[in-house]
Every structure is written in C-alpha cells, then in structure tokens.
Amino acid sequence: MCLAVPGRIVEIYNLAGTRMCKIDFGGVIREACLQALPEAKVGDFTIVHAGFALNILSETEARETLDALRELGEIESELNSGVEE
C-alpha cells in the first residue's frame, strides 16, 4: 500500500537542468522533482510519489490530511494496545 503524506516545499533549485525542490515532511527533508508542477513555489504543500511532486494542496487540505493520519495512528495504537502477544 502506498500512502501519500503532504509536505511543504522549503527550497526550489535546478539540478542538471531539472527543476528540483526540498520538501519538509514534519522535520524530515526529502528531495523531489518539480518538473510536473511548474507553478509550485516555496511554501506550497505537495504530495510526492517516487521522488516526483505530483500536485499542490491548499494548506487546509494538507492540514486535514495530516490530522486524519494522526487520528488513524491513534486508532491503530488503541486497537493494538488490547492485543496480547
């Protein structure tokens, strides 16, 4: 299963003629290709798959997704806390 997590673009640069960026995923910085998003700018939220930024999200969409992922983690934690090994 592939899970897309929003991240915020913190830097944009060119590498060998390819538009690239650094994205902050809650303190973890990763590099991604921005060729598919010529309109992207520093501060935008995006979804990355296989090293390519695929779409831009509004800050509201990004926050809602991150909140839902946190809730899923809490639910999974609660479900697993009752499991005996």
Distance bins in CASP14 RR format, pairs under 12 A and 6 or more apart:
PFRMAT RR
TARGET T0000
AUTHOR 0000-0000-0000
RMODE 2
METHOD distances of the structure
MODEL  1
2 47 0 0 0 0 0 1 0 0 0 0 0
2 48 0 0 0 0 0 1 0 0 0 0 0
2 49 1 0 0 1 0 0 0 0 0 0 0
2 50 0 0 0 0 1 0 0 0 0 0 0
2 54 0 0 0 0 0 1 0 0 0 0 0
3 25 0 0 0 0 0 1 0 0 0 0 0
3 47 0 0 0 0 0 1 0 0 0 0 0
3 48 0 0 0 0 0 1 0 0 0 0 0
3 49 0 0 0 0 0 1 0 0 0 0 0
3 65 0 0 0 0 0 1 0 0 0 0 0
3 66 0 0 0 0 0 1 0 0 0 0 0
3 68 0 0 0 0 0 1 0 0 0 0 0
3 69 1 0 0 1 0 0 0 0 0 0 0
3 72 0 0 0 0 1 0 0 0 0 0 0
3 73 0 0 0 0 0 1 0 0 0 0 0
4 25 0 0 0 0 0 1 0 0 0 0 0
4 45 0 0 0 0 0 1 0 0 0 0 0
4 46 0 0 0 0 1 0 0 0 0 0 0
4 47 1 0 1 0 0 0 0 0 0 0 0
4 48 1 0 0 1 0 0 0 0 0 0 0
4 49 1 0 0 1 0 0 0 0 0 0 0
4 50 0 0 0 0 0 1 0 0 0 0 0
4 51 0 0 0 0 0 1 0 0 0 0 0
4 52 0 0 0 0 0 1 0 0 0 0 0
4 53 0 0 0 0 0 1 0 0 0 0 0
4 54 0 0 0 0 1 0 0 0 0 0 0
4 55 0 0 0 0 1 0 0 0 0 0 0
4 57 0 0 0 0 1 0 0 0 0 0 0
4 61 0 0 0 0 0 1 0 0 0 0 0
4 62 0 0 0 0 0 1 0 0 0 0 0
4 65 0 0 0 0 1 0 0 0 0 0 0
4 66 0 0 0 0 0 1 0 0 0 0 0
4 68 0 0 0 0 0 1 0 0 0 0 0
4 69 0 0 0 0 1 0 0 0 0 0 0
5 23 0 0 0 0 1 0 0 0 0 0 0
5 24 0 0 0 0 0 1 0 0 0 0 0
5 25 1 0 1 0 0 0 0 0 0 0 0
5 26 0 0 0 0 1 0 0 0 0 0 0
5 27 0 0 0 0 0 1 0 0 0 0 0
5 28 0 0 0 0 1 0 0 0 0 0 0
5 30 0 0 0 0 0 1 0 0 0 0 0
5 45 0 0 0 0 0 1 0 0 0 0 0
5 46 0 0 0 0 0 1 0 0 0 0 0
5 47 1 0 0 1 0 0 0 0 0 0 0
5 48 0 0 0 0 1 0 0 0 0 0 0
5 49 0 0 0 0 0 1 0 0 0 0 0
5 57 0 0 0 0 0 1 0 0 0 0 0
5 62 0 0 0 0 1 0 0 0 0 0 0
5 65 1 0 0 1 0 0 0 0 0 0 0
5 66 1 0 0 1 0 0 0 0 0 0 0
5 68 0 0 0 0 0 1 0 0 0 0 0
5 69 1 0 0 1 0 0 0 0 0 0 0
5 70 0 0 0 0 0 1 0 0 0 0 0
5 72 0 0 0 0 0 1 0 0 0 0 0
6 23 0 0 0 0 1 0 0 0 0 0 0
6 24 0 0 0 0 0 1 0 0 0 0 0
6 25 0 0 0 0 1 0 0 0 0 0 0
6 26 0 0 0 0 1 0 0 0 0 0 0
6 43 0 0 0 0 0 1 0 0 0 0 0
6 44 0 0 0 0 0 1 0 0 0 0 0
6 45 1 0 1 0 0 0 0 0 0 0 0
6 46 1 0 0 1 0 0 0 0 0 0 0
6 47 1 0 1 0 0 0 0 0 0 0 0
6 48 0 0 0 0 1 0 0 0 0 0 0
6 53 0 0 0 0 0 1 0 0 0 0 0
6 54 0 0 0 0 0 1 0 0 0 0 0
6 55 0 0 0 0 1 0 0 0 0 0 0
6 56 0 0 0 0 1 0 0 0 0 0 0
6 57 1 0 1 0 0 0 0 0 0 0 0
6 58 0 0 0 0 1 0 0 0 0 0 0
6 59 0 0 0 0 1 0 0 0 0 0 0
6 60 0 0 0 0 0 1 0 0 0 0 0
6 61 1 0 0 1 0 0 0 0 0 0 0
6 62 1 1 0 0 0 0 0 0 0 0 0
6 63 0 0 0 0 1 0 0 0 0 0 0
6 64 0 0 0 0 1 0 0 0 0 0 0
6 65 1 0 1 0 0 0 0 0 0 0 0
6 66 1 0 0 1 0 0 0 0 0 0 0
6 67 0 0 0 0 0 1 0 0 0 0 0
6 68 0 0 0 0 0 1 0 0 0 0 0
6 69 0 0 0 0 1 0 0 0 0 0 0
7 21 0 0 0 0 0 1 0 0 0 0 0
7 22 0 0 0 0 0 1 0 0 0 0 0
7 23 1 0 1 0 0 0 0 0 0 0 0
7 24 1 0 0 1 0 0 0 0 0 0 0
7 25 1 0 1 0 0 0 0 0 0 0 0
7 26 1 0 0 1 0 0 0 0 0 0 0
7 27 0 0 0 0 1 0 0 0 0 0 0
7 28 0 0 0 0 1 0 0 0 0 0 0
7 29 0 0 0 0 1 0 0 0 0 0 0
7 30 0 0 0 0 1 0 0 0 0 0 0
7 32 0 0 0 0 1 0 0 0 0 0 0
7 40 0 0 0 0 0 1 0 0 0 0 0
7 43 0 0 0 0 1 0 0 0 0 0 0
7 44 0 0 0 0 1 0 0 0 0 0 0
7 45 1 0 1 0 0 0 0 0 0 0 0
7 46 1 0 0 1 0 0 0 0 0 0 0
7 47 1 0 0 1 0 0 0 0 0 0 0
7 48 1 0 0 1 0 0 0 0 0 0 0
7 53 0 0 0 0 1 0 0 0 0 0 0
7 54 0 0 0 0 0 1 0 0 0 0 0
7 55 0 0 0 0 0 1 0 0 0 0 0
7 56 0 0 0 0 0 1 0 0 0 0 0
7 57 0 0 0 0 1 0 0 0 0 0 0
7 59 0 0 0 0 0 1 0 0 0 0 0
7 61 0 0 0 0 0 1 0 0 0 0 0
7 62 1 0 0 1 0 0 0 0 0 0 0
7 63 0 0 0 0 0 1 0 0 0 0 0
7 65 0 0 0 0 1 0 0 0 0 0 0
7 66 0 0 0 0 1 0 0 0 0 0 0
7 69 0 0 0 0 0 1 0 0 0 0 0
8 21 0 0 0 0 0 1 0 0 0 0 0
8 22 0 0 0 0 1 0 0 0 0 0 0
8 23 1 0 0 1 0 0 0 0 0 0 0
8 24 1 0 1 0 0 0 0 0 0 0 0
8 25 0 0 0 0 1 0 0 0 0 0 0
8 26 0 0 0 0 1 0 0 0 0 0 0
8 27 0 0 0 0 1 0 0 0 0 0 0
8 28 0 0 0 0 0 1 0 0 0 0 0
8 29 0 0 0 0 0 1 0 0 0 0 0
8 30 0 0 0 0 0 1 0 0 0 0 0
8 32 0 0 0 0 0 1 0 0 0 0 0
8 40 0 0 0 0 0 1 0 0 0 0 0
8 41 0 0 0 0 0 1 0 0 0 0 0
8 42 0 0 0 0 1 0 0 0 0 0 0
8 43 1 0 1 0 0 0 0 0 0 0 0
8 44 1 0 0 1 0 0 0 0 0 0 0
8 45 1 0 1 0 0 0 0 0 0 0 0
8 46 0 0 0 0 1 0 0 0 0 0 0
8 47 0 0 0 0 0 1 0 0 0 0 0
8 48 0 0 0 0 0 1 0 0 0 0 0
8 53 0 0 0 0 0 1 0 0 0 0 0
8 56 0 0 0 0 0 1 0 0 0 0 0
8 57 0 0 0 0 1 0 0 0 0 0 0
8 58 0 0 0 0 0 1 0 0 0 0 0
8 59 0 0 0 0 1 0 0 0 0 0 0
8 62 1 0 0 1 0 0 0 0 0 0 0
8 63 0 0 0 0 0 1 0 0 0 0 0
8 66 0 0 0 0 0 1 0 0 0 0 0
9 19 0 0 0 0 0 1 0 0 0 0 0
9 20 0 0 0 0 0 1 0 0 0 0 0
9 21 1 0 1 0 0 0 0 0 0 0 0
9 22 1 0 0 1 0 0 0 0 0 0 0
9 23 1 0 1 0 0 0 0 0 0 0 0
9 24 0 0 0 0 1 0 0 0 0 0 0
9 25 0 0 0 0 0 1 0 0 0 0 0
9 29 0 0 0 0 0 1 0 0 0 0 0
9 30 0 0 0 0 0 1 0 0 0 0 0
9 31 0 0 0 0 0 1 0 0 0 0 0
9 32 0 0 0 0 1 0 0 0 0 0 0
9 34 1 0 0 1 0 0 0 0 0 0 0
9 37 0 0 0 0 1 0 0 0 0 0 0
9 39 0 0 0 0 0 1 0 0 0 0 0
9 40 1 0 0 1 0 0 0 0 0 0 0
9 41 1 0 0 1 0 0 0 0 0 0 0
9 42 1 0 1 0 0 0 0 0 0 0 0
9 43 1 0 1 0 0 0 0 0 0 0 0
9 44 1 0 1 0 0 0 0 0 0 0 0
9 45 1 0 0 1 0 0 0 0 0 0 0
9 46 1 0 0 1 0 0 0 0 0 0 0
9 47 0 0 0 0 0 1 0 0 0 0 0
9 48 0 0 0 0 0 1 0 0 0 0 0
9 53 1 0 0 1 0 0 0 0 0 0 0
9 56 0 0 0 0 1 0 0 0 0 0 0
9 57 0 0 0 0 0 1 0 0 0 0 0
9 62 0 0 0 0 0 1 0 0 0 0 0
10 21 1 0 0 1 0 0 0 0 0 0 0
10 22 1 0 1 0 0 0 0 0 0 0 0
10 23 1 0 0 1 0 0 0 0 0 0 0
10 24 1 0 1 0 0 0 0 0 0 0 0
10 25 0 0 0 0 0 1 0 0 0 0 0
10 26 0 0 0 0 0 1 0 0 0 0 0
10 27 0 0 0 0 1 0 0 0 0 0 0
10 28 0 0 0 0 0 1 0 0 0 0 0
10 29 1 0 0 1 0 0 0 0 0 0 0
10 30 0 0 0 0 0 1 0 0 0 0 0
10 31 0 0 0 0 0 1 0 0 0 0 0
10 32 0 0 0 0 0 1 0 0 0 0 0
10 40 0 0 0 0 0 1 0 0 0 0 0
10 41 0 0 0 0 0 1 0 0 0 0 0
10 42 1 0 0 1 0 0 0 0 0 0 0
10 43 1 0 0 1 0 0 0 0 0 0 0
10 44 0 0 0 0 0 1 0 0 0 0 0
10 45 0 0 0 0 0 1 0 0 0 0 0
10 46 0 0 0 0 0 1 0 0 0 0 0
11 19 0 0 0 0 0 1 0 0 0 0 0
11 20 0 0 0 0 1 0 0 0 0 0 0
11 21 1 0 0 1 0 0 0 0 0 0 0
11 22 1 0 1 0 0 0 0 0 0 0 0
11 23 0 0 0 0 1 0 0 0 0 0 0
11 24 0 0 0 0 1 0 0 0 0 0 0
11 29 0 0 0 0 1 0 0 0 0 0 0
11 30 0 0 0 0 0 1 0 0 0 0 0
11 31 0 0 0 0 1 0 0 0 0 0 0
11 32 0 0 0 0 0 1 0 0 0 0 0
11 34 0 0 0 0 0 1 0 0 0 0 0
11 40 0 0 0 0 0 1 0 0 0 0 0
11 41 0 0 0 0 0 1 0 0 0 0 0
11 42 1 0 0 1 0 0 0 0 0 0 0
11 43 0 0 0 0 1 0 0 0 0 0 0
11 44 0 0 0 0 0 1 0 0 0 0 0
12 18 0 0 0 0 0 1 0 0 0 0 0
12 19 1 0 0 1 0 0 0 0 0 0 0
12 20 1 0 0 1 0 0 0 0 0 0 0
12 21 1 0 1 0 0 0 0 0 0 0 0
12 22 0 0 0 0 1 0 0 0 0 0 0
12 23 0 0 0 0 0 1 0 0 0 0 0
12 31 0 0 0 0 0 1 0 0 0 0 0
12 32 0 0 0 0 0 1 0 0 0 0 0
12 33 0 0 0 0 0 1 0 0 0 0 0
12 34 1 0 0 1 0 0 0 0 0 0 0
12 35 0 0 0 0 0 1 0 0 0 0 0
12 37 0 0 0 0 0 1 0 0 0 0 0
12 38 0 0 0 0 0 1 0 0 0 0 0
12 39 0 0 0 0 0 1 0 0 0 0 0
12 40 1 0 0 1 0 0 0 0 0 0 0
12 41 1 0 0 1 0 0 0 0 0 0 0
12 42 1 0 1 0 0 0 0 0 0 0 0
12 43 0 0 0 0 1 0 0 0 0 0 0
12 44 0 0 0 0 1 0 0 0 0 0 0
12 46 0 0 0 0 0 1 0 0 0 0 0
12 53 0 0 0 0 0 1 0 0 0 0 0
13 19 0 0 0 0 1 0 0 0 0 0 0
13 20 1 0 1 0 0 0 0 0 0 0 0
13 21 1 0 0 1 0 0 0 0 0 0 0
13 22 0 0 0 0 1 0 0 0 0 0 0
13 31 0 0 0 0 1 0 0 0 0 0 0
13 32 0 0 0 0 0 1 0 0 0 0 0
13 33 0 0 0 0 0 1 0 0 0 0 0
13 34 0 0 0 0 1 0 0 0 0 0 0
13 42 0 0 0 0 0 1 0 0 0 0 0
14 20 1 0 0 1 0 0 0 0 0 0 0
14 21 0 0 0 0 0 1 0 0 0 0 0
14 33 0 0 0 0 0 1 0 0 0 0 0
14 34 0 0 0 0 1 0 0 0 0 0 0
14 35 0 0 0 0 0 1 0 0 0 0 0
15 21 0 0 0 0 1 0 0 0 0 0 0
15 22 0 0 0 0 0 1 0 0 0 0 0
15 31 0 0 0 0 1 0 0 0 0 0 0
15 32 0 0 0 0 0 1 0 0 0 0 0
15 33 0 0 0 0 1 0 0 0 0 0 0
15 34 0 0 0 0 0 1 0 0 0 0 0
15 35 0 0 0 0 0 1 0 0 0 0 0
16 33 0 0 0 0 0 1 0 0 0 0 0
16 35 0 0 0 0 0 1 0 0 0 0 0
17 33 0 0 0 0 0 1 0 0 0 0 0
17 34 0 0 0 0 0 1 0 0 0 0 0
17 35 0 0 0 0 1 0 0 0 0 0 0
18 31 0 0 0 0 0 1 0 0 0 0 0
18 32 0 0 0 0 0 1 0 0 0 0 0
18 33 1 0 0 1 0 0 0 0 0 0 0
18 34 0 0 0 0 1 0 0 0 0 0 0
18 35 1 0 0 1 0 0 0 0 0 0 0
18 36 0 0 0 0 0 1 0 0 0 0 0
18 51 0 0 0 0 0 1 0 0 0 0 0
18 52 0 0 0 0 0 1 0 0 0 0 0
19 31 0 0 0 0 0 1 0 0 0 0 0
19 32 0 0 0 0 0 1 0 0 0 0 0
19 33 1 0 0 1 0 0 0 0 0 0 0
19 34 1 0 1 0 0 0 0 0 0 0 0
19 35 1 0 1 0 0 0 0 0 0 0 0
19 36 0 0 0 0 1 0 0 0 0 0 0
19 37 0 0 0 0 1 0 0 0 0 0 0
19 38 1 0 0 1 0 0 0 0 0 0 0
19 39 0 0 0 0 0 1 0 0 0 0 0
19 40 0 0 0 0 1 0 0 0 0 0 0
19 41 0 0 0 0 0 1 0 0 0 0 0
19 52 0 0 0 0 0 1 0 0 0 0 0
19 53 0 0 0 0 1 0 0 0 0 0 0
20 30 0 0 0 0 0 1 0 0 0 0 0
20 31 1 0 0 1 0 0 0 0 0 0 0
20 32 1 0 0 1 0 0 0 0 0 0 0
20 33 1 0 1 0 0 0 0 0 0 0 0
20 34 1 0 0 1 0 0 0 0 0 0 0
20 35 0 0 0 0 1 0 0 0 0 0 0
20 36 0 0 0 0 0 1 0 0 0 0 0
20 37 0 0 0 0 0 1 0 0 0 0 0
20 40 0 0 0 0 0 1 0 0 0 0 0
20 48 0 0 0 0 0 1 0 0 0 0 0
20 51 0 0 0 0 1 0 0 0 0 0 0
20 52 0 0 0 0 0 1 0 0 0 0 0
20 53 0 0 0 0 1 0 0 0 0 0 0
21 29 0 0 0 0 0 1 0 0 0 0 0
21 30 0 0 0 0 1 0 0 0 0 0 0
21 31 1 0 0 1 0 0 0 0 0 0 0
21 32 1 0 1 0 0 0 0 0 0 0 0
21 33 1 0 0 1 0 0 0 0 0 0 0
21 34 1 0 1 0 0 0 0 0 0 0 0
21 35 0 0 0 0 0 1 0 0 0 0 0
21 36 0 0 0 0 0 1 0 0 0 0 0
21 37 0 0 0 0 1 0 0 0 0 0 0
21 38 0 0 0 0 0 1 0 0 0 0 0
21 40 1 0 0 1 0 0 0 0 0 0 0
21 41 0 0 0 0 1 0 0 0 0 0 0
21 42 0 0 0 0 1 0 0 0 0 0 0
21 43 0 0 0 0 1 0 0 0 0 0 0
21 44 0 0 0 0 1 0 0 0 0 0 0
21 45 0 0 0 0 0 1 0 0 0 0 0
21 46 0 0 0 0 1 0 0 0 0 0 0
21 48 0 0 0 0 1 0 0 0 0 0 0
21 51 0 0 0 0 0 1 0 0 0 0 0
21 52 0 0 0 0 0 1 0 0 0 0 0
21 53 1 0 0 1 0 0 0 0 0 0 0
21 56 0 0 0 0 0 1 0 0 0 0 0
22 28 0 0 0 0 0 1 0 0 0 0 0
22 29 1 0 1 0 0 0 0 0 0 0 0
22 30 1 0 0 1 0 0 0 0 0 0 0
22 31 1 0 1 0 0 0 0 0 0 0 0
22 32 1 0 0 1 0 0 0 0 0 0 0
22 33 0 0 0 0 0 1 0 0 0 0 0
22 34 0 0 0 0 0 1 0 0 0 0 0
22 42 0 0 0 0 1 0 0 0 0 0 0
22 43 0 0 0 0 0 1 0 0 0 0 0
22 46 0 0 0 0 0 1 0 0 0 0 0
22 48 0 0 0 0 0 1 0 0 0 0 0
22 51 0 0 0 0 0 1 0 0 0 0 0
22 53 0 0 0 0 0 1 0 0 0 0 0
23 29 1 0 0 1 0 0 0 0 0 0 0
23 30 1 0 1 0 0 0 0 0 0 0 0
23 31 1 0 0 1 0 0 0 0 0 0 0
23 32 1 0 1 0 0 0 0 0 0 0 0
23 33 0 0 0 0 0 1 0 0 0 0 0
23 34 0 0 0 0 1 0 0 0 0 0 0
23 37 0 0 0 0 0 1 0 0 0 0 0
23 40 0 0 0 0 0 1 0 0 0 0 0
23 42 0 0 0 0 0 1 0 0 0 0 0
23 43 0 0 0 0 1 0 0 0 0 0 0
23 44 0 0 0 0 1 0 0 0 0 0 0
23 45 0 0 0 0 1 0 0 0 0 0 0
23 46 1 0 0 1 0 0 0 0 0 0 0
23 47 0 0 0 0 1 0 0 0 0 0 0
23 48 1 0 0 1 0 0 0 0 0 0 0
23 51 0 0 0 0 1 0 0 0 0 0 0
23 52 0 0 0 0 0 1 0 0 0 0 0
23 53 1 0 0 1 0 0 0 0 0 0 0
23 54 0 0 0 0 0 1 0 0 0 0 0
23 56 0 0 0 0 0 1 0 0 0 0 0
23 57 0 0 0 0 0 1 0 0 0 0 0
23 62 0 0 0 0 0 1 0 0 0 0 0
24 30 0 0 0 0 1 0 0 0 0 0 0
24 31 0 0 0 0 0 1 0 0 0 0 0
24 32 0 0 0 0 0 1 0 0 0 0 0
24 42 0 0 0 0 0 1 0 0 0 0 0
24 43 0 0 0 0 1 0 0 0 0 0 0
24 44 0 0 0 0 0 1 0 0 0 0 0
24 45 0 0 0 0 1 0 0 0 0 0 0
24 46 0 0 0 0 0 1 0 0 0 0 0
24 48 0 0 0 0 0 1 0 0 0 0 0
24 62 0 0 0 0 0 1 0 0 0 0 0
25 31 0 0 0 0 0 1 0 0 0 0 0
25 32 0 0 0 0 0 1 0 0 0 0 0
25 45 0 0 0 0 0 1 0 0 0 0 0
25 46 0 0 0 0 0 1 0 0 0 0 0
25 47 0 0 0 0 0 1 0 0 0 0 0
25 48 0 0 0 0 1 0 0 0 0 0 0
25 62 0 0 0 0 0 1 0 0 0 0 0
25 65 0 0 0 0 0 1 0 0 0 0 0
25 66 0 0 0 0 1 0 0 0 0 0 0
25 69 0 0 0 0 0 1 0 0 0 0 0
26 45 0 0 0 0 0 1 0 0 0 0 0
26 62 0 0 0 0 0 1 0 0 0 0 0
26 66 0 0 0 0 1 0 0 0 0 0 0
26 69 0 0 0 0 0 1 0 0 0 0 0
26 70 0 0 0 0 0 1 0 0 0 0 0
28 48 0 0 0 0 0 1 0 0 0 0 0
29 48 0 0 0 0 0 1 0 0 0 0 0
30 46 0 0 0 0 0 1 0 0 0 0 0
30 48 1 0 0 1 0 0 0 0 0 0 0
30 49 0 0 0 0 0 1 0 0 0 0 0
30 50 0 0 0 0 0 1 0 0 0 0 0
30 51 1 0 0 1 0 0 0 0 0 0 0
30 52 0 0 0 0 0 1 0 0 0 0 0
30 53 0 0 0 0 0 1 0 0 0 0 0
31 48 0 0 0 0 1 0 0 0 0 0 0
31 51 1 0 0 1 0 0 0 0 0 0 0
31 52 0 0 0 0 0 1 0 0 0 0 0
31 53 0 0 0 0 0 1 0 0 0 0 0
32 40 0 0 0 0 1 0 0 0 0 0 0
32 44 0 0 0 0 0 1 0 0 0 0 0
32 46 1 0 0 1 0 0 0 0 0 0 0
32 47 0 0 0 0 1 0 0 0 0 0 0
32 48 1 0 1 0 0 0 0 0 0 0 0
32 49 0 0 0 0 1 0 0 0 0 0 0
32 50 0 0 0 0 1 0 0 0 0 0 0
32 51 1 0 1 0 0 0 0 0 0 0 0
32 52 1 0 0 1 0 0 0 0 0 0 0
32 53 1 0 1 0 0 0 0 0 0 0 0
32 54 0 0 0 0 1 0 0 0 0 0 0
33 40 0 0 0 0 0 1 0 0 0 0 0
33 46 0 0 0 0 0 1 0 0 0 0 0
33 48 0 0 0 0 1 0 0 0 0 0 0
33 49 0 0 0 0 0 1 0 0 0 0 0
33 50 0 0 0 0 1 0 0 0 0 0 0
33 51 1 0 0 1 0 0 0 0 0 0 0
33 52 1 0 1 0 0 0 0 0 0 0 0
33 53 1 0 0 1 0 0 0 0 0 0 0
33 54 0 0 0 0 1 0 0 0 0 0 0
34 40 1 0 1 0 0 0 0 0 0 0 0
34 41 0 0 0 0 1 0 0 0 0 0 0
34 42 0 0 0 0 0 1 0 0 0 0 0
34 44 0 0 0 0 1 0 0 0 0 0 0
34 46 0 0 0 0 1 0 0 0 0 0 0
34 48 0 0 0 0 1 0 0 0 0 0 0
34 51 0 0 0 0 0 1 0 0 0 0 0
34 52 0 0 0 0 1 0 0 0 0 0 0
34 53 1 0 1 0 0 0 0 0 0 0 0
34 54 0 0 0 0 0 1 0 0 0 0 0
34 55 0 0 0 0 0 1 0 0 0 0 0
34 56 0 0 0 0 0 1 0 0 0 0 0
35 51 0 0 0 0 0 1 0 0 0 0 0
35 52 1 0 0 1 0 0 0 0 0 0 0
35 53 0 0 0 0 1 0 0 0 0 0 0
35 54 0 0 0 0 0 1 0 0 0 0 0
36 46 0 0 0 0 1 0 0 0 0 0 0
36 47 0 0 0 0 0 1 0 0 0 0 0
36 48 0 0 0 0 0 1 0 0 0 0 0
36 49 0 0 0 0 0 1 0 0 0 0 0
36 50 0 0 0 0 0 1 0 0 0 0 0
36 51 0 0 0 0 0 1 0 0 0 0 0
36 52 1 0 0 1 0 0 0 0 0 0 0
36 53 1 0 0 1 0 0 0 0 0 0 0
36 54 1 0 0 1 0 0 0 0 0 0 0
36 55 0 0 0 0 1 0 0 0 0 0 0
36 56 0 0 0 0 0 1 0 0 0 0 0
37 44 0 0 0 0 1 0 0 0 0 0 0
37 45 0 0 0 0 0 1 0 0 0 0 0
37 46 1 0 0 1 0 0 0 0 0 0 0
37 47 0 0 0 0 0 1 0 0 0 0 0
37 48 0 0 0 0 0 1 0 0 0 0 0
37 52 0 0 0 0 1 0 0 0 0 0 0
37 53 1 0 1 0 0 0 0 0 0 0 0
37 54 1 0 0 1 0 0 0 0 0 0 0
37 55 1 0 0 1 0 0 0 0 0 0 0
37 56 1 0 0 1 0 0 0 0 0 0 0
37 57 0 0 0 0 0 1 0 0 0 0 0
38 44 0 0 0 0 0 1 0 0 0 0 0
38 53 0 0 0 0 0 1 0 0 0 0 0
38 56 0 0 0 0 0 1 0 0 0 0 0
39 46 0 0 0 0 0 1 0 0 0 0 0
39 53 0 0 0 0 0 1 0 0 0 0 0
39 55 0 0 0 0 0 1 0 0 0 0 0
39 56 1 0 0 1 0 0 0 0 0 0 0
40 46 1 0 0 1 0 0 0 0 0 0 0
40 47 0 0 0 0 0 1 0 0 0 0 0
40 48 0 0 0 0 0 1 0 0 0 0 0
40 52 0 0 0 0 0 1 0 0 0 0 0
40 53 1 0 0 1 0 0 0 0 0 0 0
40 54 0 0 0 0 0 1 0 0 0 0 0
40 55 0 0 0 0 1 0 0 0 0 0 0
40 56 1 0 1 0 0 0 0 0 0 0 0
40 57 0 0 0 0 0 1 0 0 0 0 0
41 53 0 0 0 0 0 1 0 0 0 0 0
41 56 0 0 0 0 1 0 0 0 0 0 0
43 56 0 0 0 0 1 0 0 0 0 0 0
43 57 0 0 0 0 0 1 0 0 0 0 0
43 58 0 0 0 0 0 1 0 0 0 0 0
43 59 0 0 0 0 1 0 0 0 0 0 0
43 62 0 0 0 0 0 1 0 0 0 0 0
44 53 0 0 0 0 1 0 0 0 0 0 0
44 55 0 0 0 0 0 1 0 0 0 0 0
44 56 1 0 1 0 0 0 0 0 0 0 0
44 57 1 0 0 1 0 0 0 0 0 0 0
44 58 0 0 0 0 1 0 0 0 0 0 0
44 59 0 0 0 0 1 0 0 0 0 0 0
44 61 0 0 0 0 0 1 0 0 0 0 0
44 62 0 0 0 0 1 0 0 0 0 0 0
45 53 0 0 0 0 0 1 0 0 0 0 0
45 54 0 0 0 0 0 1 0 0 0 0 0
45 55 0 0 0 0 1 0 0 0 0 0 0
45 56 1 0 0 1 0 0 0 0 0 0 0
45 57 1 0 1 0 0 0 0 0 0 0 0
45 58 1 0 0 1 0 0 0 0 0 0 0
45 59 1 0 0 1 0 0 0 0 0 0 0
45 60 0 0 0 0 1 0 0 0 0 0 0
45 61 1 0 0 1 0 0 0 0 0 0 0
45 62 1 1 0 0 0 0 0 0 0 0 0
45 63 0 0 0 0 1 0 0 0 0 0 0
45 64 0 0 0 0 0 1 0 0 0 0 0
45 65 0 0 0 0 1 0 0 0 0 0 0
45 66 0 0 0 0 1 0 0 0 0 0 0
46 52 0 0 0 0 1 0 0 0 0 0 0
46 53 1 0 1 0 0 0 0 0 0 0 0
46 54 1 0 0 1 0 0 0 0 0 0 0
46 55 1 0 0 1 0 0 0 0 0 0 0
46 56 1 0 1 0 0 0 0 0 0 0 0
46 57 1 0 0 1 0 0 0 0 0 0 0
46 58 0 0 0 0 0 1 0 0 0 0 0
46 59 0 0 0 0 0 1 0 0 0 0 0
46 61 0 0 0 0 0 1 0 0 0 0 0
46 62 0 0 0 0 1 0 0 0 0 0 0
46 65 0 0 0 0 0 1 0 0 0 0 0
47 53 1 0 0 1 0 0 0 0 0 0 0
47 54 1 0 1 0 0 0 0 0 0 0 0
47 55 1 0 1 0 0 0 0 0 0 0 0
47 56 0 0 0 0 1 0 0 0 0 0 0
47 57 1 0 0 1 0 0 0 0 0 0 0
47 61 0 0 0 0 1 0 0 0 0 0 0
47 62 0 0 0 0 1 0 0 0 0 0 0
47 65 0 0 0 0 1 0 0 0 0 0 0
47 66 0 0 0 0 0 1 0 0 0 0 0
48 54 1 0 0 1 0 0 0 0 0 0 0
48 55 0 0 0 0 1 0 0 0 0 0 0
48 56 0 0 0 0 0 1 0 0 0 0 0
48 57 0 0 0 0 0 1 0 0 0 0 0
49 55 0 0 0 0 1 0 0 0 0 0 0
55 61 0 0 0 0 1 0 0 0 0 0 0
55 62 0 0 0 0 0 1 0 0 0 0 0
55 65 0 0 0 0 0 1 0 0 0 0 0
56 62 0 0 0 0 1 0 0 0 0 0 0
57 63 0 0 0 0 1 0 0 0 0 0 0
57 64 0 0 0 0 1 0 0 0 0 0 0
57 65 1 0 0 1 0 0 0 0 0 0 0
57 66 0 0 0 0 0 1 0 0 0 0 0
58 64 0 0 0 0 1 0 0 0 0 0 0
58 65 0 0 0 0 0 1 0 0 0 0 0
59 65 0 0 0 0 0 1 0 0 0 0 0
59 66 0 0 0 0 0 1 0 0 0 0 0
60 66 0 0 0 0 0 1 0 0 0 0 0
60 67 0 0 0 0 0 1 0 0 0 0 0
61 67 0 0 0 0 0 1 0 0 0 0 0
61 68 0 0 0 0 0 1 0 0 0 0 0
62 68 0 0 0 0 0 1 0 0 0 0 0
62 69 0 0 0 0 0 1 0 0 0 0 0
63 69 0 0 0 0 0 1 0 0 0 0 0
63 70 0 0 0 0 0 1 0 0 0 0 0
64 70 0 0 0 0 0 1 0 0 0 0 0
64 71 0 0 0 0 0 1 0 0 0 0 0
65 71 0 0 0 0 0 1 0 0 0 0 0
65 72 0 0 0 0 0 1 0 0 0 0 0
66 72 0 0 0 0 0 1 0 0 0 0 0
66 73 0 0 0 0 0 1 0 0 0 0 0
67 73 0 0 0 0 0 1 0 0 0 0 0
67 74 0 0 0 0 0 1 0 0 0 0 0
68 74 0 0 0 0 0 1 0 0 0 0 0
68 75 0 0 0 0 0 1 0 0 0 0 0
69 75 0 0 0 0 0 1 0 0 0 0 0
69 76 0 0 0 0 0 1 0 0 0 0 0
70 76 0 0 0 0 0 1 0 0 0 0 0
70 77 0 0 0 0 0 1 0 0 0 0 0
71 77 0 0 0 0 0 1 0 0 0 0 0
71 78 0 0 0 0 0 1 0 0 0 0 0
72 78 0 0 0 0 0 1 0 0 0 0 0
72 79 0 0 0 0 0 1 0 0 0 0 0
73 79 0 0 0 0 1 0 0 0 0 0 0
73 80 0 0 0 0 1 0 0 0 0 0 0
73 81 0 0 0 0 0 1 0 0 0 0 0
74 80 0 0 0 0 0 1 0 0 0 0 0
74 81 0 0 0 0 0 1 0 0 0 0 0
75 81 0 0 0 0 0 1 0 0 0 0 0
76 82 0 0 0 0 0 1 0 0 0 0 0
76 83 0 0 0 0 0 1 0 0 0 0 0
77 83 0 0 0 0 0 1 0 0 0 0 0
END
